[in-house]
Amino acid sequence: MQPINININSEIGKLEGVIVHLPGPEVENMTPENAQRALYSDILNLSVALPEYNNFIEVLKKFTKVFEVSELLLDIINYSHVKHKLLKQICAHEHNDEEDVCKFIEKIDNESLAAQLVQGIEIHKNNLTRFLDNERYCLNPLPNFFFTRDASFAVGGEVLISKMARKVRDREAIIMEAIFKHHPLFKASTINPVLSFDKSGKGTIEGGDVIIARDDILLIGTGERTSTQGIDSVIEHIKTKPGTHHLIVQELPYKPESFIHLDMVFTFLDKDSCMIFEPLIIHATKYLTIHITIDNHKVTNIKEENNILTALKSLGMELEPIFCGGNNDVTIMEREQWQSGANFFCLEPGKIIGYGRNTHTIEALNKHGFEVVVAKDIVKGKSNIEDYNKLVVTIEGNELSRGGGGARCMTMPLSRQNVSW
């Protein structure tokens, strides 16, 4: 396969490559006792979630190149020097270089190791302390990894490595950085902005909070997962680039947990439309929208805006908002936003994919000209994505949505065709 050049200058350009991760035993290794530590409010039934996920992936495979995290990970650890460096980094981070634990992990065969670095590595109970330890794993499972959006994100021709807000997810970012640095398929320049620029120790940033509006406009949410110090790190990185750049920062509530990232309340659908959770994006007075201009390597202006839509309009992007949950009942809006009803993923301008269970949201899309096609019909060849001008492909999502994310959360785009604005 030909190497892929990283190229993401919008949320809507025709998709040319994406990284996903098939949820596996790491999800079933959760119990009610450890779910909260794993950042879940519920536990998923994998046998129910997998058919939903497989329909989602098969739609993507009909449309673009799809890469799987575990397969990419196996590819790179087959290089002994990469394997050693990666395991040393993971061990130092999670076990303070505890020698016998690290040696035990290093001896696992590559194929098993690629799986277990995600699914969890059980404690080698070779002494009394470990035998009596209530912990099952020396490396805990990564049940959030099927949300590949968060640990790394592409902006322009670079991959930015996230600094996760919770240590339980740090290994995801470590693995993604190793993949982009060492896999021969990717011609990728990587940067960890928090590691490079944050001096406070408080910097965090996750990909679900970063939305590329245009090649000169980034939207970034700040809340429970992305700190202002993390955004300042991105600003410092952007200051190294020529030209004029705009950051539109949206404050998010810390509670409820469905507001975890900006893409849970705002996603692009087309050149001229977006999906929003209207009570926050338009009518919230408590949560600020800040417009930061960076010009000629300097921050030249910081000002408050009424909302994201007015800020984008001032930059020549006028968007028609479609309301998550429809526009008649705030209770329905809140219920469907909780079920990732605002979280859509663009295949190309005007062709999107999301959860069909959010019936009022899907109805609102249909009223705005989006034809509705179920994923199974695309997979079976009964419908063709290319036959529609505007389309929403629906996956069931009854189980997947309980994980706290939608179609955008489950994708890490590598390349999109440039959009002619």
C-alpha positions in Angstrom: 0.0 0.0 0.0 1.2 3.5 -0.9 2.3 5.7 2.1 -0.3 8.3 3.2 0.5 11.9 3.5 -1.2 13.5 6.4 -3.6 16.2 5.2 -6.5 17.5 7.3 -7.6 21.0 6.5 -11.3 20.6 7.3 -13.9 18.4 8.9 -15.8 17.8 5.7 -13.3 17.2 2.8 -13.7 13.8 1.1 -12.2 11.2 3.4 -9.1 9.4 2.1 -7.9 7.5 5.1 -8.9 6.9 8.7 -7.7 5.0 11.8 -10.2 3.0 13.9 -10.0 0.4 16.6 -12.3 -2.6 16.9 -13.5 -2.8 20.5 -12.5 -6.1 22.0 -11.8 -7.9 25.3 -10.6 -4.6 26.9 -14.3 -3.5 26.9 -15.5 -6.8 28.5 -12.8 -6.7 31.1 -14.6 -3.8 32.8 -16.7 -4.5 35.8 -19.2 -2.2 37.7 -16.4 -1.8 40.3 -13.7 -0.6 37.9 -15.9 1.1 35.3 -15.6 4.6 36.9 -11.8 4.3 36.9 -12.0 3.5 33.2 -14.1 6.7 32.7 -17.3 4.8 32.0 -20.7 5.4 33.7 -21.9 2.1 32.4 -20.5 -1.2 31.1 -21.0 -2.3 27.5 -22.2 -5.6 26.2 -19.6 -6.4 23.6 -21.7 -9.0 21.8 -24.4 -6.3 21.2 -21.9 -3.4 20.5 -19.8 -5.4 17.9 -22.5 -5.8 15.2 -23.3 -2.1 15.5 -19.6 -1.2 15.2 -19.0 -3.6 12.4 -21.7 -2.0 10.3 -20.0 1.4 11.0 -16.6 0.1 9.9 -18.0 -1.7 6.8 -19.6 1.6 5.7 -16.2 3.3 6.1 -14.5 0.5 4.1 -16.9 1.0 1.3 -15.8 4.6 1.1 -12.1 4.9 2.1 -8.9 3.3 3.4 -9.4 2.0 6.9 -6.5 1.2 9.3 -6.8 -0.7 12.6 -4.8 0.3 15.6 -3.9 -3.2 16.7 -2.6 -4.1 13.3 -0.6 -1.0 13.0 0.8 -1.6 16.5 1.8 -5.1 15.6 3.6 -3.8 12.5 5.8 -1.4 14.5 6.7 -3.8 17.4 8.0 -6.3 14.9 10.9 -3.8 14.7 12.8 -4.8 17.8 14.3 -1.4 18.5 10.8 0.2 18.3 9.3 -2.5 20.6 12.0 -2.0 23.1 11.7 1.8 23.1 7.9 1.7 23.3 7.8 -0.8 26.2 10.5 1.2 28.1 8.3 4.3 27.7 5.2 2.5 28.9 6.9 0.8 31.8 8.5 4.1 32.9 5.1 5.8 32.8 3.1 3.1 34.5 5.5 1.1 36.6 8.4 3.5 37.4 10.7 1.1 35.5 10.0 -1.7 37.9 12.5 -4.1 36.5 10.9 -7.5 36.8 7.5 -6.3 35.5 9.2 -4.7 32.5 11.2 -7.8 31.7 8.0 -10.0 32.0 6.2 -7.7 29.5 9.2 -7.7 27.1 9.2 -11.5 26.9 5.6 -11.7 25.5 5.6 -12.6 21.8 4.9 -9.8 19.4 1.4 -10.9 18.3 0.2 -11.4 21.8 1.8 -8.2 23.0 0.1 -6.1 20.3 -3.2 -7.3 21.6 -2.4 -7.2 25.3 -1.1 -3.7 25.2 -4.7 -2.7 24.5 -6.6 -5.5 26.2 -4.5 -5.5 29.4 -1.6 -7.6 30.7 -2.4 -9.7 33.7 -0.1 -9.6 36.7 2.5 -12.3 36.8 1.8 -13.6 40.3 5.2 -14.9 41.1 5.5 -13.7 44.7 3.2 -13.5 47.7 2.5 -9.8 47.4 1.3 -10.2 43.8 -0.6 -13.3 44.6 -2.6 -11.4 47.2 -3.0 -8.3 45.1 -6.6 -7.5 44.3 -5.5 -5.9 41.0 -5.8 -8.3 38.0 -3.5 -6.4 35.7 0.0 -5.0 35.6 -1.1 -3.0 32.5 -4.8 -2.1 32.7 -7.0 -2.6 29.7 -7.8 0.4 27.4 -11.6 0.3 27.0 -11.7 3.9 25.6 -9.3 3.2 22.7 -12.1 2.6 20.2 -12.6 6.4 20.5 -9.5 6.9 18.4 -10.3 10.6 18.0 -8.9 11.6 21.3 -5.2 10.4 21.6 -4.0 12.1 18.5 -5.4 14.4 15.9 -4.2 15.7 12.5 -4.1 19.4 11.7 -2.9 20.3 8.2 0.1 18.0 7.5 1.0 17.3 11.1 -0.2 14.9 13.8 -0.6 16.5 17.2 -0.2 14.0 20.1 -2.7 14.6 22.9 -2.0 15.0 26.6 -4.9 13.1 28.1 -6.7 14.5 31.0 -6.7 11.1 32.9 -3.7 8.9 33.3 -5.8 5.8 32.5 -5.7 6.9 28.9 -2.1 8.0 28.6 -1.0 4.7 27.0 -3.3 5.4 24.0 -1.4 8.6 23.2 2.0 6.8 23.7 0.9 4.1 21.3 -0.4 6.5 18.7 2.7 8.6 18.8 4.8 5.4 18.2 2.6 4.4 15.3 3.0 7.8 13.6 6.7 8.0 14.2 7.6 4.5 13.1 5.0 3.0 10.7 6.2 3.1 7.1 2.7 3.8 5.9 2.5 7.3 7.3 4.6 10.2 6.2 3.9 12.1 9.4 5.5 15.0 11.3 4.4 14.7 15.0 4.3 17.3 17.7 3.3 17.0 21.3 2.3 20.6 22.0 1.8 20.2 25.8 5.2 18.5 26.2 6.9 21.1 24.0 5.4 24.3 25.4 3.5 23.9 28.7 5.5 24.9 31.7 2.5 24.8 34.2 2.1 21.1 34.4 -1.6 21.7 33.9 -1.8 21.3 30.2 -4.2 18.8 28.7 -5.7 18.5 25.3 -7.8 15.7 23.6 -8.8 15.3 20.0 -12.5 15.4 20.6 -12.2 19.0 21.6 -10.4 20.1 18.4 -12.4 20.8 15.2 -10.8 22.0 12.0 -13.2 24.5 10.5 -10.9 25.7 7.7 -7.2 25.6 7.1 -6.9 28.9 9.0 -9.6 28.3 11.7 -9.5 25.9 14.6 -12.4 25.4 17.1 -11.3 24.1 20.5 -13.4 23.2 23.5 -12.1 23.8 27.0 -13.7 21.9 30.0 -13.2 18.7 31.8 -10.7 17.2 29.3 -8.9 20.1 27.6 -7.4 22.8 29.8 -6.8 26.4 29.0 -3.1 25.6 29.5 -3.4 22.9 26.8 -4.9 25.4 24.4 -2.1 27.9 25.2 0.3 25.1 24.1 -1.5 24.8 20.8 -1.3 28.6 20.5 2.5 28.5 21.0 2.8 25.9 18.3 0.6 27.8 15.9 2.8 30.9 16.5 5.7 29.0 14.8 3.6 28.9 11.6 3.5 31.7 9.0 0.3 33.5 8.1 -2.9 34.4 10.0 -4.7 31.8 12.1 -7.9 31.9 14.2 -8.7 29.9 17.3 -12.3 29.9 18.5 -12.4 28.6 22.0 -15.7 27.4 23.5 -16.1 26.9 27.3 -17.9 23.6 28.1 -19.7 22.5 31.3 -17.9 20.0 33.5 -21.1 18.2 34.1 -23.0 16.2 32.9 -20.4 14.0 31.4 -22.0 14.1 27.9 -20.3 17.5 27.5 -16.9 15.8 27.7 -15.7 17.3 24.3 -16.7 20.0 21.9 -17.7 17.5 19.3 -20.5 16.3 21.6 -22.2 19.7 21.1 -21.0 20.8 17.6 -20.0 19.1 14.4 -19.7 20.1 10.8 -22.1 18.5 8.2 -21.4 20.4 5.0 -19.8 23.7 3.7 -22.8 25.6 4.9 -24.4 23.6 7.8 -23.5 22.2 11.2 -25.1 20.1 14.0 -25.4 21.9 17.3 -26.7 21.4 20.8 -28.6 24.7 20.7 -29.0 25.3 24.5 -25.3 25.5 24.9 -24.0 26.8 21.5 -26.6 29.6 21.1 -28.3 30.4 24.4 -25.8 29.7 27.1 -24.7 32.9 28.8 -22.4 31.3 31.4 -20.0 29.6 28.9 -17.9 32.0 26.9 -16.8 31.9 23.3 -13.4 33.5 22.8 -11.8 34.4 19.4 -8.0 34.4 19.3 -6.1 35.8 16.3 -2.5 34.8 15.7 -0.8 36.8 13.0 2.9 36.9 12.0 3.8 34.6 14.9 2.1 36.7 17.5 -1.3 36.8 19.3 -2.7 40.0 17.9 -6.3 39.9 19.3 -8.3 38.1 21.9 -12.0 39.0 22.2 -15.3 37.5 23.3 -17.9 36.5 20.7 -21.6 35.8 21.0 -21.2 32.2 20.0 -19.3 29.9 17.6 -21.7 30.7 14.7 -21.2 34.4 14.9 -17.5 34.0 15.2 -17.3 31.9 12.1 -19.6 34.2 10.2 -17.2 37.1 10.9 -14.5 35.0 9.2 -16.6 34.3 6.1 -18.1 31.0 7.2 -21.9 31.3 7.4 -23.5 28.1 8.7 -27.1 27.0 9.0 -27.4 25.2 12.4 -29.5 22.0 12.6 -30.5 21.3 16.2 -29.7 18.0 18.0 -33.0 16.7 19.1 -35.0 19.0 16.8 -36.2 22.4 18.0 -39.4 21.8 19.8 -38.5 20.3 23.2 -35.5 21.0 25.4 -35.9 17.7 27.2 -35.6 15.8 23.9 -32.6 17.9 22.9 -30.9 17.0 26.2 -31.8 13.3 25.9 -30.4 13.0 22.4 -27.3 15.1 23.1 -26.6 12.6 26.0 -26.8 9.8 23.4 -24.2 11.5 21.2 -26.9 13.0 19.0 -24.7 16.0 17.9 -21.7 13.8 17.1 -21.6 13.2 13.4 -18.7 12.3 11.1 -18.3 13.6 7.6 -17.4 11.2 4.8 -17.5 14.2 2.3 -19.4 17.5 2.2 -23.1 16.8 3.0 -22.6 13.0 3.5 -22.4 12.1 7.2 -22.7 9.1 9.6 -24.2 9.0 13.0 -26.5 7.2 15.4 -30.0 6.3 14.1 -31.4 6.0 17.7 -31.6 9.8 17.9 -34.8 9.9 15.9 -35.6 13.6 16.4 -32.1 14.6 15.3 -32.3 12.4 12.2 -35.8 13.8 11.4 -34.3 17.3 11.7 -31.6 16.4 9.2 -34.1 14.9 6.8 -36.1 18.1 6.9 -32.9 20.0 5.9 -32.5 17.8 2.8 -30.4 14.9 4.1 -31.7 11.5 2.8 -31.7 8.9 5.5 -30.1 5.5 4.7 -29.4 2.7 7.3 -25.8 1.4 7.4 -26.9 -2.2 6.7 -28.2 -1.1 3.3 -24.9 0.5 2.4 -23.0 -2.6 3.6 -25.2 -5.0 1.6 -25.0 -2.9 -1.5 -28.7 -2.0 -1.5 -27.7 1.7 -1.4 -24.7 3.5 -2.7 -23.2 6.6 -1.0 -22.3 8.1 -4.3 -25.9 8.1 -5.5 -26.9 10.9 -3.0 -26.2 14.6 -2.9 -26.9 14.9 0.8 -27.0 11.8 3.0 -27.0 10.7 6.6 -26.0 7.0 7.1 -27.4 5.7 10.4 -25.9 3.1 12.6 -28.0 1.7 15.4 -25.8 2.7 18.3 -28.1 1.5 21.0 -25.1 -0.2 22.8 -22.2 1.8 21.4 -23.7 5.1 22.6 -23.5 3.9 26.1 -19.7 4.2 25.8 -20.1 8.0 25.7 -19.2 8.9 22.1 -20.4 8.8 18.5 -19.2 8.4 15.0 -16.7 11.3 15.1 -15.3 10.0 18.4 -14.6 6.6 16.8 -12.5 7.9 13.9 -9.1 9.5 13.6 -8.9 10.9 10.0 -5.5 10.9 8.3 -6.3 12.6 5.0 -9.1 14.5 3.4 -9.3 16.2 0.0 -9.0 19.9 0.2 -12.3 21.8 0.1 -12.9 24.6 -2.3 -14.6 27.3 -0.2 
